Amino acid sequence: MRVFARAVLAGALALAAIAPAAAQVAERTYENGPVWTVGYVETKPGMFDDYMAYLAGPWKILQEAGKRRGDILAYHVLAVDAPREHESDVILLVEYKNMAVFDRSLSEQDKDTAAAFGSTVGGNKAAVKREEIRVLHGGVTARELLFPK
């Protein structure tokens, strides 16, 4: 019985040693693609249209500026059908060219803010005002992985 147990243990150890090496021989089958941000927003009762006005105004101005720079590839606003209480009823999707677009200087960002809100101070005041009409429920930034055609 001892010989059998030792043989099983030796076989298990051999398989354990080979498994990591086998896992490393697979070739990469994908390339880095664009980067997506997904934001989850709950509009406060009676404030959906007010929030849509913000999105159609300053938010869209910021997205279009990003598109003109070539940083933003696309953006979308989704309305959630029948969200549960305290869940997001709006989802914001923005597709960016790559991760590098997030590394813009503060002065470059301030130019966009001034275009959308009149000034950096105006942008800050607008951010505080938006708290009256919506609740942010977080978000995620993720890179799309592309498979060869």
N, C-alpha and C positions, 0 to 999 in steps of 0.2 A: 504494500500500500504506500509506503514511503517513497518508493521509486516512482510510482505513478504520480504522486503529489508533486514531487520534484520536477518531473517531466512537464506536467501541466503548468507549473510556475515558470519554468524556463521558457516554455512556449509563449506564455502570456507576456513575459518580459521582452521576448524577441519581437512580438507583434507591437508592443508599446513603443519599442525603439524604432521600428520601421514606419509606423503610422505618421509621425510628424514629417518624416522625409517624403513620404508619399503625398502628403497634403501640400507640400511646397513645389511639386513639379507641375502643377496646373498653370497654364499660361494665362495671362491677363486677357479677359474677353470683353473689356469695356474701356472707355476713355472718360476723362472728366468732362462734364457738360456744363451747362449754365447753372446758376445758383438761384434758388427760389426762396422768397420769404413768404410766410403764411401768417397773417394776423387774425386773431379772433376778437370780435367786437360785439358787445351787447348794447344795443341802444336802449336808453331809458324810456319808460312808458310815454308815448306821445311824441317822441323825439326822432323817430325814424326818418321822416322827411327832412328835418333839420340836419341830421347827420349826412344824408344823401346830398344835401346842398353843399356841405363842406367838402365831400368827396368830389362832387362835380366842379367845385371851384378850386380852392388852394391845393388840395391833395392832387388833383389832376394836373395842375400847373407844375407841381414838383415832378410828377411822373413824366410829363411831356418834356421837361427840361432834361431829365435823365435819358430819355429816348433820343433827343437831339445830340447829346454828348456821345451816344452809342453805348452808354452804360446799361440802360434798361431795354430789354428786348420786347417785353409785353407786360401788361398789367390788367388785372380783372377784379371785379367786385361781384361777389356771390351773395345772394340772399338765401338764408337757410329756411327751408320749408318747415314750419311748425316746430320751432325750438322749444325745449323744455324750459321751465322757470330758471332764470339766472344762467342760461346758456347763450352762447353767441348767436345772433341772428344775422350777422354780416361777417363774411370772410374776405380778407384782402389778400390777393395773390400778386406778387411782383416777381418777374423773371429777369435776373441780372446776367450780364455777359459772363462774369467770372467773379471770384472773390476779391480781386484787386480793386473793384469799383467801390468797395467799402473803405478804402484807405485814402479818401480825399481830405485835403487840408480843411481846417475850420474856416478859413477865409473863403474857400470855394463853396463850402456848405452855406455860409452866411449869405453869399450872393443869391443862391437859390431861395433861401428863406426870405430875403428882401424882395425878390421878384413875386413871391406868393403872398407875403403878408405886409409888405411895405418896409420892414426893417427886422432886425433880429429881435428887438424888444417887442415889436408887433407879433412876431412868431411866438414868442414866449407867452404873451397875453392870450393869444388865440389858443395855445395849448392848454392853459388854465381854463379858458371858457369852454373848451370841448369836454372837460370833465363834467359839465352840467348836462350833457346830452348823451354820453356813452361811458361804458365801462370796458376797459381792456382786459381780455382774458388770456393774455400771453400770445405766444407765437413760436414759430420755429424757422430756422434757416437751414436749408438742406441743398446739397449739390446733386443735380441730376446725373446719373451715370448712363452713358450712351453705348449701345452695342453696335458693332460694325454692320453695315448693310450687306 
